[in-house]
Amino acid sequence: MATYTQKKQHLPTVYKPLGFAVSWGGGRLATAAFQKTWKAIRHEDDAPDALDRDRRWGEILLAAAIQGAIFAVVRAVIDRTSAQAVEHRTGVWPEKAKGKGRD
């Protein structure tokens, strides 16, 4: 039976591909959630982009803030759920390296 240290050394091999796939799915989920949220708030199919000449600053900043909040929440849910799943399967919590991380 592998020790905790041995499991921890092999964890990146397991966690990185899983993390990539789950993150991709999370991005798709967040995009769909943002589009539905924007349509419910503004009754428009398309949210403004920073380069939309016909949109005002307020609309662009509102869309960016809502989109950022949704993506942050989805990312946190996916990161936490993935880490719990890895711990459940391997017995090891996937800690980020000291001083490194996505943020």
Jmol script that loads the backbone (N, CA, C; Angstrom):
load data "model"
ATOM      1  N   MET A   1       0.849  -1.184   0.000  1.00  0.00           N
ATOM      2  CA  MET A   1       0.000   0.000   0.000  1.00  0.00           C
ATOM      3  C   MET A   1       0.890   1.241   0.000  1.00  0.00           C
ATOM      4  N   ALA A   2       0.530   2.216  -0.846  1.00  0.00           N
ATOM      5  CA  ALA A   2       1.307   3.444  -0.972  1.00  0.00           C
ATOM      6  C   ALA A   2       1.131   4.319   0.260  1.00  0.00           C
ATOM      7  N   THR A   3       2.204   4.978   0.629  1.00  0.00           N
ATOM      8  CA  THR A   3       2.148   5.893   1.761  1.00  0.00           C
ATOM      9  C   THR A   3       1.566   7.223   1.303  1.00  0.00           C
ATOM     10  N   TYR A   4       1.268   8.068   2.284  1.00  0.00           N
ATOM     11  CA  TYR A   4       0.712   9.389   2.004  1.00  0.00           C
ATOM     12  C   TYR A   4       1.672  10.183   1.112  1.00  0.00           C
ATOM     13  N   THR A   5       2.973  10.130   1.402  1.00  0.00           N
ATOM     14  CA  THR A   5       3.970  10.872   0.629  1.00  0.00           C
ATOM     15  C   THR A   5       4.039  10.353  -0.803  1.00  0.00           C
ATOM     16  N   GLN A   6       3.989   9.033  -0.993  1.00  0.00           N
ATOM     17  CA  GLN A   6       4.017   8.471  -2.340  1.00  0.00           C
ATOM     18  C   GLN A   6       2.778   8.883  -3.123  1.00  0.00           C
ATOM     19  N   LYS A   7       1.630   8.864  -2.477  1.00  0.00           N
ATOM     20  CA  LYS A   7       0.399   9.292  -3.149  1.00  0.00           C
ATOM     21  C   LYS A   7       0.500  10.755  -3.554  1.00  0.00           C
ATOM     22  N   LYS A   8       1.051  11.581  -2.652  1.00  0.00           N
ATOM     23  CA  LYS A   8       1.158  13.014  -2.915  1.00  0.00           C
ATOM     24  C   LYS A   8       2.091  13.287  -4.100  1.00  0.00           C
ATOM     25  N   GLN A   9       3.139  12.502  -4.247  1.00  0.00           N
ATOM     26  CA  GLN A   9       4.066  12.695  -5.360  1.00  0.00           C
ATOM     27  C   GLN A   9       3.414  12.363  -6.697  1.00  0.00           C
ATOM     28  N   HIS A  10       2.501  11.414  -6.743  1.00  0.00           N
ATOM     29  CA  HIS A  10       1.838  11.018  -7.977  1.00  0.00           C
ATOM     30  C   HIS A  10       0.560  11.802  -8.240  1.00  0.00           C
ATOM     31  N   LEU A  11       0.154  12.627  -7.315  1.00  0.00           N
ATOM     32  CA  LEU A  11      -1.099  13.361  -7.439  1.00  0.00           C
ATOM     33  C   LEU A  11      -1.160  14.260  -8.670  1.00  0.00           C
ATOM     34  N   PRO A  12      -0.105  15.033  -9.003  1.00  0.00           N
ATOM     35  CA  PRO A  12      -0.201  15.887 -10.192  1.00  0.00           C
ATOM     36  C   PRO A  12      -0.516  15.108 -11.462  1.00  0.00           C
ATOM     37  N   THR A  13      -0.046  13.889 -11.555  1.00  0.00           N
ATOM     38  CA  THR A  13      -0.313  13.061 -12.726  1.00  0.00           C
ATOM     39  C   THR A  13      -1.805  12.816 -12.879  1.00  0.00           C
ATOM     40  N   VAL A  14      -2.489  12.657 -11.773  1.00  0.00           N
ATOM     41  CA  VAL A  14      -3.922  12.386 -11.791  1.00  0.00           C
ATOM     42  C   VAL A  14      -4.726  13.675 -11.850  1.00  0.00           C
ATOM     43  N   TYR A  15      -4.322  14.657 -11.069  1.00  0.00           N
ATOM     44  CA  TYR A  15      -5.139  15.847 -10.864  1.00  0.00           C
ATOM     45  C   TYR A  15      -5.116  16.808 -12.054  1.00  0.00           C
ATOM     46  N   LYS A  16      -3.980  16.953 -12.731  1.00  0.00           N
ATOM     47  CA  LYS A  16      -3.889  17.948 -13.808  1.00  0.00           C
ATOM     48  C   LYS A  16      -4.816  17.649 -14.979  1.00  0.00           C
ATOM     49  N   PRO A  17      -4.830  16.430 -15.538  1.00  0.00           N
ATOM     50  CA  PRO A  17      -5.789  16.188 -16.640  1.00  0.00           C
ATOM     51  C   PRO A  17      -7.243  16.316 -16.182  1.00  0.00           C
ATOM     52  N   LEU A  18      -7.516  15.847 -14.987  1.00  0.00           N
ATOM     53  CA  LEU A  18      -8.862  15.976 -14.437  1.00  0.00           C
ATOM     54  C   LEU A  18      -9.215  17.449 -14.287  1.00  0.00           C
ATOM     55  N   GLY A  19      -8.286  18.210 -13.750  1.00  0.00           N
ATOM     56  CA  GLY A  19      -8.512  19.645 -13.555  1.00  0.00           C
ATOM     57  C   GLY A  19      -8.756  20.378 -14.857  1.00  0.00           C
ATOM     58  N   PHE A  20      -8.014  20.007 -15.900  1.00  0.00           N
ATOM     59  CA  PHE A  20      -8.200  20.637 -17.201  1.00  0.00           C
ATOM     60  C   PHE A  20      -9.605  20.368 -17.744  1.00  0.00           C
ATOM     61  N   ALA A  21     -10.008  19.114 -17.722  1.00  0.00           N
ATOM     62  CA  ALA A  21     -11.321  18.742 -18.259  1.00  0.00           C
ATOM     63  C   ALA A  21     -12.448  19.404 -17.479  1.00  0.00           C
ATOM     64  N   VAL A  22     -12.329  19.387 -16.176  1.00  0.00           N
ATOM     65  CA  VAL A  22     -13.377  19.968 -15.338  1.00  0.00           C
ATOM     66  C   VAL A  22     -13.416  21.488 -15.490  1.00  0.00           C
ATOM     67  N   SER A  23     -12.255  22.113 -15.610  1.00  0.00           N
ATOM     68  CA  SER A  23     -12.207  23.565 -15.798  1.00  0.00           C
ATOM     69  C   SER A  23     -12.831  23.975 -17.127  1.00  0.00           C
ATOM     70  N   TRP A  24     -12.582  23.203 -18.168  1.00  0.00           N
ATOM     71  CA  TRP A  24     -13.178  23.485 -19.465  1.00  0.00           C
ATOM     72  C   TRP A  24     -14.705  23.425 -19.363  1.00  0.00           C
ATOM     73  N   GLY A  25     -15.196  22.377 -18.725  1.00  0.00           N
ATOM     74  CA  GLY A  25     -16.642  22.245 -18.536  1.00  0.00           C
ATOM     75  C   GLY A  25     -17.202  23.386 -17.698  1.00  0.00           C
ATOM     76  N   GLY A  26     -16.436  23.807 -16.695  1.00  0.00           N
ATOM     77  CA  GLY A  26     -16.866  24.925 -15.859  1.00  0.00           C
ATOM     78  C   GLY A  26     -16.945  26.226 -16.629  1.00  0.00           C
ATOM     79  N   GLY A  27     -16.011  26.427 -17.542  1.00  0.00           N
ATOM     80  CA  GLY A  27     -16.046  27.620 -18.383  1.00  0.00           C
ATOM     81  C   GLY A  27     -17.283  27.655 -19.252  1.00  0.00           C
ATOM     82  N   ARG A  28     -17.633  26.498 -19.798  1.00  0.00           N
ATOM     83  CA  ARG A  28     -18.848  26.403 -20.614  1.00  0.00           C
ATOM     84  C   ARG A  28     -20.092  26.682 -19.758  1.00  0.00           C
ATOM     85  N   LEU A  29     -20.106  26.118 -18.561  1.00  0.00           N
ATOM     86  CA  LEU A  29     -21.230  26.324 -17.648  1.00  0.00           C
ATOM     87  C   LEU A  29     -21.352  27.797 -17.259  1.00  0.00           C
ATOM     88  N   ALA A  30     -20.223  28.430 -16.947  1.00  0.00           N
ATOM     89  CA  ALA A  30     -20.242  29.839 -16.556  1.00  0.00           C
ATOM     90  C   ALA A  30     -20.701  30.724 -17.711  1.00  0.00           C
ATOM     91  N   THR A  31     -20.271  30.395 -18.923  1.00  0.00           N
ATOM     92  CA  THR A  31     -20.697  31.168 -20.098  1.00  0.00           C
ATOM     93  C   THR A  31     -22.209  31.081 -20.276  1.00  0.00           C
ATOM     94  N   ALA A  32     -22.751  29.870 -20.170  1.00  0.00           N
ATOM     95  CA  ALA A  32     -24.198  29.695 -20.307  1.00  0.00           C
ATOM     96  C   ALA A  32     -24.948  30.423 -19.190  1.00  0.00           C
ATOM     97  N   ALA A  33     -24.424  30.349 -17.969  1.00  0.00           N
ATOM     98  CA  ALA A  33     -25.075  31.028 -16.839  1.00  0.00           C
ATOM     99  C   ALA A  33     -25.053  32.542 -17.037  1.00  0.00           C
ATOM    100  N   PHE A  34     -23.938  33.077 -17.533  1.00  0.00           N
ATOM    101  CA  PHE A  34     -23.854  34.514 -17.773  1.00  0.00           C
ATOM    102  C   PHE A  34     -24.832  34.941 -18.860  1.00  0.00           C
ATOM    103  N   GLN A  35     -24.917  34.189 -19.939  1.00  0.00           N
ATOM    104  CA  GLN A  35     -25.832  34.550 -21.023  1.00  0.00           C
ATOM    105  C   GLN A  35     -27.279  34.552 -20.540  1.00  0.00           C
ATOM    106  N   LYS A  36     -27.655  33.567 -19.740  1.00  0.00           N
ATOM    107  CA  LYS A  36     -29.022  33.534 -19.212  1.00  0.00           C
ATOM    108  C   LYS A  36     -29.265  34.676 -18.235  1.00  0.00           C
ATOM    109  N   THR A  37     -28.276  34.965 -17.408  1.00  0.00           N
ATOM    110  CA  THR A  37     -28.402  36.057 -16.438  1.00  0.00           C
ATOM    111  C   THR A  37     -28.546  37.395 -17.162  1.00  0.00           C
ATOM    112  N   TRP A  38     -27.706  37.620 -18.172  1.00  0.00           N
ATOM    113  CA  TRP A  38     -27.777  38.881 -18.917  1.00  0.00           C
ATOM    114  C   TRP A  38     -29.137  39.030 -19.606  1.00  0.00           C
ATOM    115  N   LYS A  39     -29.623  37.945 -20.181  1.00  0.00           N
ATOM    116  CA  LYS A  39     -30.923  38.002 -20.861  1.00  0.00           C
ATOM    117  C   LYS A  39     -32.042  38.308 -19.867  1.00  0.00           C
ATOM    118  N   ALA A  40     -31.939  37.755 -18.646  1.00  0.00           N
ATOM    119  CA  ALA A  40     -32.963  38.018 -17.626  1.00  0.00           C
ATOM    120  C   ALA A  40     -32.904  39.459 -17.126  1.00  0.00           C
ATOM    121  N   ILE A  41     -31.713  40.009 -17.034  1.00  0.00           N
ATOM    122  CA  ILE A  41     -31.552  41.376 -16.507  1.00  0.00           C
ATOM    123  C   ILE A  41     -31.900  42.431 -17.563  1.00  0.00           C
ATOM    124  N   ARG A  42     -31.337  42.279 -18.768  1.00  0.00           N
ATOM    125  CA  ARG A  42     -31.466  43.319 -19.783  1.00  0.00           C
ATOM    126  C   ARG A  42     -32.400  42.966 -20.941  1.00  0.00           C
ATOM    127  N   HIS A  43     -32.915  41.746 -20.948  1.00  0.00           N
ATOM    128  CA  HIS A  43     -33.801  41.296 -22.023  1.00  0.00           C
ATOM    129  C   HIS A  43     -33.149  41.438 -23.394  1.00  0.00           C
ATOM    130  N   GLU A  44     -31.845  41.146 -23.445  1.00  0.00           N
ATOM    131  CA  GLU A  44     -31.074  41.177 -24.690  1.00  0.00           C
ATOM    132  C   GLU A  44     -30.358  39.840 -24.836  1.00  0.00           C
ATOM    133  N   ASP A  45     -30.203  39.391 -26.069  1.00  0.00           N
ATOM    134  CA  ASP A  45     -29.503  38.127 -26.298  1.00  0.00           C
ATOM    135  C   ASP A  45     -27.991  38.261 -26.150  1.00  0.00           C
ATOM    136  N   ASP A  46     -27.453  39.403 -26.532  1.00  0.00           N
ATOM    137  CA  ASP A  46     -26.002  39.594 -26.513  1.00  0.00           C
ATOM    138  C   ASP A  46     -25.595  40.624 -25.469  1.00  0.00           C
ATOM    139  N   ALA A  47     -24.634  40.247 -24.654  1.00  0.00           N
ATOM    140  CA  ALA A  47     -24.075  41.188 -23.682  1.00  0.00           C
ATOM    141  C   ALA A  47     -23.095  42.108 -24.399  1.00  0.00           C
ATOM    142  N   PRO A  48     -22.899  43.306 -23.889  1.00  0.00           N
ATOM    143  CA  PRO A  48     -21.960  44.217 -24.544  1.00  0.00           C
ATOM    144  C   PRO A  48     -20.518  43.760 -24.352  1.00  0.00           C
ATOM    145  N   ASP A  49     -19.738  44.066 -25.341  1.00  0.00           N
ATOM    146  CA  ASP A  49     -18.305  43.788 -25.309  1.00  0.00           C
ATOM    147  C   ASP A  49     -17.589  45.127 -25.141  1.00  0.00           C
ATOM    148  N   ALA A  50     -16.397  45.107 -24.622  1.00  0.00           N
ATOM    149  CA  ALA A  50     -15.658  46.355 -24.398  1.00  0.00           C
ATOM    150  C   ALA A  50     -15.449  47.141 -25.689  1.00  0.00           C
ATOM    151  N   LEU A  51     -15.465  46.471 -26.823  1.00  0.00           N
ATOM    152  CA  LEU A  51     -15.235  47.154 -28.097  1.00  0.00           C
ATOM    153  C   LEU A  51     -16.516  47.497 -28.852  1.00  0.00           C
ATOM    154  N   ASP A  52     -17.663  47.291 -28.217  1.00  0.00           N
ATOM    155  CA  ASP A  52     -18.927  47.682 -28.839  1.00  0.00           C
ATOM    156  C   ASP A  52     -19.050  49.205 -28.827  1.00  0.00           C
ATOM    157  N   ARG A  53     -18.972  49.797 -29.985  1.00  0.00           N
ATOM    158  CA  ARG A  53     -18.981  51.254 -30.099  1.00  0.00           C
ATOM    159  C   ARG A  53     -20.305  51.862 -29.636  1.00  0.00           C
ATOM    160  N   ASP A  54     -21.407  51.154 -29.831  1.00  0.00           N
ATOM    161  CA  ASP A  54     -22.729  51.697 -29.528  1.00  0.00           C
ATOM    162  C   ASP A  54     -23.163  51.515 -28.080  1.00  0.00           C
ATOM    163  N   ARG A  55     -22.329  50.911 -27.268  1.00  0.00           N
ATOM    164  CA  ARG A  55     -22.684  50.681 -25.857  1.00  0.00           C
ATOM    165  C   ARG A  55     -22.007  51.718 -24.969  1.00  0.00           C
ATOM    166  N   ARG A  56     -22.719  52.059 -23.897  1.00  0.00           N
ATOM    167  CA  ARG A  56     -22.177  53.023 -22.928  1.00  0.00           C
ATOM    168  C   ARG A  56     -21.277  52.305 -21.927  1.00  0.00           C
ATOM    169  N   TRP A  57     -20.459  53.080 -21.235  1.00  0.00           N
ATOM    170  CA  TRP A  57     -19.549  52.537 -20.223  1.00  0.00           C
ATOM    171  C   TRP A  57     -20.297  51.746 -19.161  1.00  0.00           C
ATOM    172  N   GLY A  58     -21.423  52.281 -18.716  1.00  0.00           N
ATOM    173  CA  GLY A  58     -22.185  51.626 -17.657  1.00  0.00           C
ATOM    174  C   GLY A  58     -22.612  50.214 -18.026  1.00  0.00           C
ATOM    175  N   GLU A  59     -23.078  50.053 -19.259  1.00  0.00           N
ATOM    176  CA  GLU A  59     -23.493  48.726 -19.716  1.00  0.00           C
ATOM    177  C   GLU A  59     -22.309  47.758 -19.777  1.00  0.00           C
ATOM    178  N   ILE A  60     -21.199  48.250 -20.291  1.00  0.00           N
ATOM    179  CA  ILE A  60     -20.012  47.401 -20.434  1.00  0.00           C
ATOM    180  C   ILE A  60     -19.483  46.983 -19.071  1.00  0.00           C
ATOM    181  N   LEU A  61     -19.424  47.931 -18.144  1.00  0.00           N
ATOM    182  CA  LEU A  61     -18.911  47.602 -16.808  1.00  0.00           C
ATOM    183  C   LEU A  61     -19.865  46.693 -16.036  1.00  0.00           C
ATOM    184  N   LEU A  62     -21.157  46.900 -16.196  1.00  0.00           N
ATOM    185  CA  LEU A  62     -22.132  46.015 -15.553  1.00  0.00           C
ATOM    186  C   LEU A  62     -21.981  44.590 -16.070  1.00  0.00           C
ATOM    187  N   ALA A  63     -21.889  44.439 -17.384  1.00  0.00           N
ATOM    188  CA  ALA A  63     -21.728  43.104 -17.968  1.00  0.00           C
ATOM    189  C   ALA A  63     -20.432  42.451 -17.489  1.00  0.00           C
ATOM    190  N   ALA A  64     -19.350  43.211 -17.439  1.00  0.00           N
ATOM    191  CA  ALA A  64     -18.060  42.663 -16.991  1.00  0.00           C
ATOM    192  C   ALA A  64     -18.121  42.238 -15.527  1.00  0.00           C
ATOM    193  N   ALA A  65     -18.765  43.028 -14.693  1.00  0.00           N
ATOM    194  CA  ALA A  65     -18.875  42.696 -13.267  1.00  0.00           C
ATOM    195  C   ALA A  65     -19.712  41.430 -13.050  1.00  0.00           C
ATOM    196  N   ILE A  66     -20.822  41.342 -13.745  1.00  0.00           N
ATOM    197  CA  ILE A  66     -21.673  40.156 -13.611  1.00  0.00           C
ATOM    198  C   ILE A  66     -20.942  38.923 -14.125  1.00  0.00           C
ATOM    199  N   GLN A  67     -20.310  39.053 -15.272  1.00  0.00           N
ATOM    200  CA  GLN A  67     -19.582  37.925 -15.844  1.00  0.00           C
ATOM    201  C   GLN A  67     -18.444  37.485 -14.929  1.00  0.00           C
ATOM    202  N   GLY A  68     -17.705  38.428 -14.383  1.00  0.00           N
ATOM    203  CA  GLY A  68     -16.611  38.100 -13.466  1.00  0.00           C
ATOM    204  C   GLY A  68     -17.096  37.394 -12.214  1.00  0.00           C
ATOM    205  N   ALA A  69     -18.202  37.862 -11.661  1.00  0.00           N
ATOM    206  CA  ALA A  69     -18.751  37.234 -10.453  1.00  0.00           C
ATOM    207  C   ALA A  69     -19.201  35.805 -10.736  1.00  0.00           C
ATOM    208  N   ILE A  70     -19.876  35.603 -11.843  1.00  0.00           N
ATOM    209  CA  ILE A  70     -20.349  34.257 -12.180  1.00  0.00           C
ATOM    210  C   ILE A  70     -19.169  33.322 -12.406  1.00  0.00           C
ATOM    211  N   PHE A  71     -18.168  33.761 -13.159  1.00  0.00           N
ATOM    212  CA  PHE A  71     -17.003  32.917 -13.407  1.00  0.00           C
ATOM    213  C   PHE A  71     -16.252  32.598 -12.117  1.00  0.00           C
ATOM    214  N   ALA A  72     -16.138  33.556 -11.211  1.00  0.00           N
ATOM    215  CA  ALA A  72     -15.443  33.307  -9.949  1.00  0.00           C
ATOM    216  C   ALA A  72     -16.183  32.279  -9.093  1.00  0.00           C
ATOM    217  N   VAL A  73     -17.500  32.382  -9.033  1.00  0.00           N
ATOM    218  CA  VAL A  73     -18.281  31.425  -8.246  1.00  0.00           C
ATOM    219  C   VAL A  73     -18.196  30.031  -8.855  1.00  0.00           C
ATOM    220  N   VAL A  74     -18.348  29.933 -10.170  1.00  0.00           N
ATOM    221  CA  VAL A  74     -18.265  28.621 -10.822  1.00  0.00           C
ATOM    222  C   VAL A  74     -16.879  28.022 -10.621  1.00  0.00           C
ATOM    223  N   ARG A  75     -15.853  28.827 -10.760  1.00  0.00           N
ATOM    224  CA  ARG A  75     -14.475  28.344 -10.560  1.00  0.00           C
ATOM    225  C   ARG A  75     -14.258  27.836  -9.146  1.00  0.00           C
ATOM    226  N   ALA A  76     -14.746  28.565  -8.158  1.00  0.00           N
ATOM    227  CA  ALA A  76     -14.588  28.138  -6.765  1.00  0.00           C
ATOM    228  C   ALA A  76     -15.324  26.821  -6.511  1.00  0.00           C
ATOM    229  N   VAL A  77     -16.527  26.698  -7.030  1.00  0.00           N
ATOM    230  CA  VAL A  77     -17.297  25.460  -6.852  1.00  0.00           C
ATOM    231  C   VAL A  77     -16.573  24.288  -7.500  1.00  0.00           C
ATOM    232  N   ILE A  78     -16.085  24.487  -8.703  1.00  0.00           N
ATOM    233  CA  ILE A  78     -15.409  23.400  -9.418  1.00  0.00           C
ATOM    234  C   ILE A  78     -14.083  23.040  -8.755  1.00  0.00           C
ATOM    235  N   ASP A  79     -13.297  24.033  -8.372  1.00  0.00           N
ATOM    236  CA  ASP A  79     -12.027  23.748  -7.707  1.00  0.00           C
ATOM    237  C   ASP A  79     -12.236  22.975  -6.411  1.00  0.00           C
ATOM    238  N   ARG A  80     -13.183  23.429  -5.623  1.00  0.00           N
ATOM    239  CA  ARG A  80     -13.436  22.781  -4.335  1.00  0.00           C
ATOM    240  C   ARG A  80     -13.991  21.365  -4.512  1.00  0.00           C
ATOM    241  N   THR A  81     -14.947  21.215  -5.415  1.00  0.00           N
ATOM    242  CA  THR A  81     -15.542  19.897  -5.659  1.00  0.00           C
ATOM    243  C   THR A  81     -14.506  18.928  -6.219  1.00  0.00           C
ATOM    244  N   SER A  82     -13.662  19.402  -7.133  1.00  0.00           N
ATOM    245  CA  SER A  82     -12.614  18.551  -7.696  1.00  0.00           C
ATOM    246  C   SER A  82     -11.615  18.121  -6.625  1.00  0.00           C
ATOM    247  N   ALA A  83     -11.225  19.052  -5.775  1.00  0.00           N
ATOM    248  CA  ALA A  83     -10.278  18.723  -4.708  1.00  0.00           C
ATOM    249  C   ALA A  83     -10.881  17.691  -3.756  1.00  0.00           C
ATOM    250  N   GLN A  84     -12.150  17.855  -3.429  1.00  0.00           N
ATOM    251  CA  GLN A  84     -12.804  16.876  -2.554  1.00  0.00           C
ATOM    252  C   GLN A  84     -12.890  15.509  -3.215  1.00  0.00           C
ATOM    253  N   ALA A  85     -13.158  15.473  -4.516  1.00  0.00           N
ATOM    254  CA  ALA A  85     -13.231  14.200  -5.236  1.00  0.00           C
ATOM    255  C   ALA A  85     -11.873  13.511  -5.265  1.00  0.00           C
ATOM    256  N   VAL A  86     -10.816  14.283  -5.495  1.00  0.00           N
ATOM    257  CA  VAL A  86      -9.468  13.710  -5.504  1.00  0.00           C
ATOM    258  C   VAL A  86      -9.114  13.182  -4.120  1.00  0.00           C
ATOM    259  N   GLU A  87      -9.441  13.942  -3.093  1.00  0.00           N
ATOM    260  CA  GLU A  87      -9.151  13.478  -1.732  1.00  0.00           C
ATOM    261  C   GLU A  87      -9.933  12.200  -1.421  1.00  0.00           C
ATOM    262  N   HIS A  88     -11.171  12.155  -1.843  1.00  0.00           N
ATOM    263  CA  HIS A  88     -11.994  10.977  -1.593  1.00  0.00           C
ATOM    264  C   HIS A  88     -11.406   9.739  -2.282  1.00  0.00           C
ATOM    265  N   ARG A  89     -10.923   9.904  -3.528  1.00  0.00           N
ATOM    266  CA  ARG A  89     -10.389   8.769  -4.288  1.00  0.00           C
ATOM    267  C   ARG A  89      -8.973   8.385  -3.877  1.00  0.00           C
ATOM    268  N   THR A  90      -8.139   9.386  -3.502  1.00  0.00           N
ATOM    269  CA  THR A  90      -6.721   9.106  -3.243  1.00  0.00           C
ATOM    270  C   THR A  90      -6.331   9.209  -1.781  1.00  0.00           C
ATOM    271  N   GLY A  91      -7.141   9.908  -0.998  1.00  0.00           N
ATOM    272  CA  GLY A  91      -6.784  10.148   0.395  1.00  0.00           C
ATOM    273  C   GLY A  91      -5.841  11.323   0.574  1.00  0.00           C
ATOM    274  N   VAL A  92      -5.582  12.067  -0.506  1.00  0.00           N
ATOM    275  CA  VAL A  92      -4.639  13.191  -0.472  1.00  0.00           C
ATOM    276  C   VAL A  92      -5.348  14.442  -0.967  1.00  0.00           C
ATOM    277  N   TRP A  93      -5.221  15.529  -0.200  1.00  0.00           N
ATOM    278  CA  TRP A  93      -5.790  16.814  -0.613  1.00  0.00           C
ATOM    279  C   TRP A  93      -4.806  17.478  -1.573  1.00  0.00           C
ATOM    280  N   PRO A  94      -5.248  17.907  -2.761  1.00  0.00           N
ATOM    281  CA  PRO A  94      -4.333  18.508  -3.739  1.00  0.00           C
ATOM    282  C   PRO A  94      -3.992  19.950  -3.384  1.00  0.00           C
ATOM    283  N   GLU A  95      -2.953  20.120  -2.592  1.00  0.00           N
ATOM    284  CA  GLU A  95      -2.538  21.463  -2.183  1.00  0.00           C
ATOM    285  C   GLU A  95      -1.790  22.140  -3.304  1.00  0.00           C
ATOM    286  N   LYS A  96      -1.970  23.455  -3.408  1.00  0.00           N
ATOM    287  CA  LYS A  96      -1.188  24.188  -4.387  1.00  0.00           C
ATOM    288  C   LYS A  96       0.208  24.419  -3.811  1.00  0.00           C
ATOM    289  N   ALA A  97       1.179  24.594  -4.711  1.00  0.00           N
ATOM    290  CA  ALA A  97       2.551  24.830  -4.292  1.00  0.00           C
ATOM    291  C   ALA A  97       2.639  26.161  -3.563  1.00  0.00           C
ATOM    292  N   LYS A  98       3.523  26.241  -2.594  1.00  0.00           N
ATOM    293  CA  LYS A  98       3.681  27.472  -1.827  1.00  0.00           C
ATOM    294  C   LYS A  98       4.140  28.605  -2.765  1.00  0.00           C
ATOM    295  N   GLY A  99       3.432  29.701  -2.693  1.00  0.00           N
ATOM    296  CA  GLY A  99       3.782  30.869  -3.490  1.00  0.00           C
ATOM    297  C   GLY A  99       3.342  30.769  -4.938  1.00  0.00           C
ATOM    298  N   LYS A 100       2.685  29.689  -5.306  1.00  0.00           N
ATOM    299  CA  LYS A 100       2.218  29.533  -6.671  1.00  0.00           C
ATOM    300  C   LYS A 100       0.725  29.283  -6.642  1.00  0.00           C
ATOM    301  N   GLY A 101       0.090  29.554  -7.712  1.00  0.00           N
ATOM    302  CA  GLY A 101      -1.341  29.340  -7.805  1.00  0.00           C
ATOM    303  C   GLY A 101      -1.911  30.108  -8.961  1.00  0.00           C
ATOM    304  N   ARG A 102      -3.182  29.958  -9.164  1.00  0.00           N
ATOM    305  CA  ARG A 102      -3.808  30.645 -10.291  1.00  0.00           C
ATOM    306  C   ARG A 102      -4.103  32.095  -9.967  1.00  0.00           C
ATOM    307  N   ASP A 103      -4.170  32.442  -8.725  1.00  0.00           N
ATOM    308  CA  ASP A 103      -4.532  33.828  -8.380  1.00  0.00           C
ATOM    309  C   ASP A 103      -3.323  34.657  -8.067  1.00  0.00           C
TER     310      ASP A 103
END
end "model"
wireframe off; spacefill off
backbone 0.3
color backbone group
